[in-house]
Amino acid sequence: MDTLTRLEQTIGERLSADPASSYVASLAGRGVPVIARKLGEEAVETVIAALSGSDAELVDEAADLLFHLTVLLAAKDIPLERVMAELERREGTSGLDEKASRSN
């Protein structure tokens, strides 16, 4: 968890950096829809790596996915702590029961 916490902090710092010198600032400057699309691309690449890539490729893509998810959360001012609290709330609950309890 320390690594994700440090990543979140670094991303938060880079959001206000010069877009010419920071990928995070450049991506964030293009808005949430672009960040969300990039996250979707990374999710697809993760799925492809899981199905036909090596373990190393999957690890690389999973890292990209977590990175871009963290950028999206930061752009939406949602702290990682809030996501972790939701995971903790769900801990010990059957996935099927949890899904059935949603109002969607």
Helices and strands as residue ranges (DSSP letters): H 2-14, H 23-29, H 32-52, H 55-75, H 80-90, H 95-101
